[in-house]
Amino acid sequence: MPVPSTHGQPTRPPALPGAGWFATPAGQTLLDSELASVHAALAERPGQPWLWLAPGVPDEAPAPGQGLRLQAAADGWAGSLRCARPLPLANESVAAVVLQHAIGNAEQLRLLVEECARVLVPGGRLSLLCLNPLSPWRWRWAGDGPGSSEPMPWRRRMRMAGLVPEAVSQGLGPRWGLLPDASLQHGPGVRAAWLLRAEKRVSPLTPVRTRQPLRIGGGVPAA
């Protein structure tokens, strides 16, 4: 939970470097472009909970169904609760995870994908959104925004975590201007961002390390 300040109000979580770019006009344009795809991913399994890990910009717009929406902060995640890794969710407890513009070094991102895989139910899906380094739109976040990446490193992280990524990512967002573009295309192309989805199979094709159950409270494992 947020730590109370000396005035009795919750303190604002420390900002994550690069996350503030999403509050700029360009950042908001990109988030607006991605919103339909995010909502579609959250609504894929009606009646089952979801997890949405978003950039550090609070979004009060209603989302379909029931789930937990957290924003990135320097010390972990903030929103309806404050937490770090591991996430305070039981193993195999959500049907869909949206990981939107994760920020961190290679090891932090690997561990984050493992966390997403841990909380997904078998047959659940991780939807990843990332900035496209090949887009001419990159000058809008250069030196100020979060890092960009091609899909290949993320596919490796997904496979290492026991997920099965789709063979082709989808491009979305603007190509040049500041008008939102929610349409999806085959392959990232020169779109501002790309979407890559991966499924958690009952029996993963790649052997993965055995995950320890998350222990909640007085050492009670949450299966």
N, C-alpha and C positions, 0 to 999 in steps of 0.2 A: 504494500500500500504506500501511497505518497507519504514522505516524511513531513510532519507538521513544521511550520516555520515558527519563529518567536511570536508571531501575531495569531497563531492558531490556524493558519491556512496552509494547505498543501503546497510544498515548494515546487517550482517548475523544474522538471527533469533537465539535467545538463544536455545541451545540444550535441548531437553527433556531427563531427566534421563532415561537410558535404551535404548533409541532409537539409540544411537551410535553403539550398538551391530550389527545392520543390515549392517553396513559398513565393518564388519569383514568378512573373508572368509566363516565362517559358516553362518553368516547372509545373505550374498549374495547368498550362495547355497540355502538357504530356499526361498528367494525371487524369485530366478530363478525357483524353483520348483512350486511356486504358480502363476507365471505369466500367464500361459495358462488358469487357472481357473479364474483369475481376468479378462482377456480379454473376456472369454466366458460370464461372468456375465455382463460385460459392453455392449456386443453385442446382448443381448437377445431381446432388443426392438429397432430394427433399426430405425433410423430417430428421436429418442427421446433422450434428453440429459441425462447424467449420472453424478454421483458424486463419486469420488474415494478418500477416506481418507487413506493415506498410512503412513508407518513409516517415521521417519525423515531422509530419504536418498533420495535426488532428483533422479528421474528416467526420463530420457529424451527419453526413447524408445517410439515410436508411439503407441497410443492406438486406438481401433476401434471407429468410430463415433465421436461425439462431446460431450464434458463434461468438468468438472472442477476437476483437480487433485491437491490435497493439501497434504503437508507433515506436520507431527506433529511437533510442536515447544513448548517450555516451556510456551509461552504466548498465545497459541492457535494453529493456522494453518498458514502455509506459502506456497508460490508457486507463481502462477501468481498474487495472492493477499495475503495480511496479514489480518487475522481476528481472532476473538474469537467466543465464543458462545453468542447469536444465530448466526448460519451461515447466511451469506447475500444472502439467497435464499428464494424465495416466497414459501408459502405453496403449496404442491402437484405440484412441478415444475420439478421433475426428475423421470425418469422411473426405474432407478437402482442405488443402493448405494452399494459400496464395502467399508467395514470397516475392514482394514487390521492391526491387532496387535495394538489395542487401548491400551493406557497406562493411568492409573489413579486409584483413589480409587473407592469404590463401588458406591458412590453417583455421582461422575463424569461420570462413565460409564453408569449409569442409565440415566442421563440427555443426554448423547451423543446418546444413542439408541432412546430416545424420539425425539431428533433433526432429526435423520435419518428417523424416522417414519413420522415426520411432513412434510419433503420435498418430500417424496415419493408420487407418484400418486396412486390412487386406482388400485390395480392389480400389482403395482410395487413390486420389490423384494430387500431385504437387504441381502447381502452375507457377512458373517463374517468369518474372518480367525484368528485363535488363536493358541498359542503354547500349545502343549500337555504335561501336567505334568507327564503323565504315560510313556512317551517315554524315552528309555535309552539315547536318543540324548540330554536330558535336561542338561547333564553336560556341554554341549558346551555354554549354556547361564547362568548357575548357578552363581549368585553373580554379574553378569555383564549385563545381558540382561533384557528385560521387563518381567513382570509377566506372568505366565501361568495359565490356568484355564480349568476345565472340562466343557462340554457343558451345564450342568444343570443350573448354575446361569445365563447364557446368555439366555436360553430359558425363564426363569422367567422375565428377563428384557424385552425381546421381547414381551411377552404376556401383561405385564403391559403397554407397549407402544401401544397396539392395533394390534400387528403383530401376524401372525400365523406361528410359526416355524415348520420346517420339523421334523418328529419324530426321524430321525437318522442322525447324522453328518457323514461326510466323511473324512477319513484320507488321508493325502498327505505329500510329503516331504520324506527325507531320514529316514532310520531306524538306521543306524550305521555310514556309511562313509560320505564323503564330496562330493558325486556326486548328482546333482539334480535329483529328482524323481517326475515328474508331474502327475503320474498315481493316480487315485482315488480309494479308497477301501471303502467298507461298514463298517462304524464305525471307530473311530480314531485308534484303535489297538495300536501299538507302533510307529506309524509314528510321525515325528517331529511336525506336526501341524494338525489341523482339520478345515474343512469347514462346516459351518452351514448356511442354507438359511431360510429366513422367508418372507412371503408375506403380503402385506397390503390389507386386504379385504375391500370391499365397506362397509359392516356392520361387525365390529369386533365381535368376539365371546365373548370377555371379555370387560365389560364396562371400558372406559378410561376417564380421565379428559378432559374437553373441552379445546382445545388449543386456545390461543389467536392468532389472526393474527399477523404476523411479520410486524412491521411498518418500512418503509423505508423513509429516507429523512425527510421531514417536517411533520411527523406524519401520512403519508398516508398509510393505511393498504394494504399489498400485499396478496391477497386471494390465 
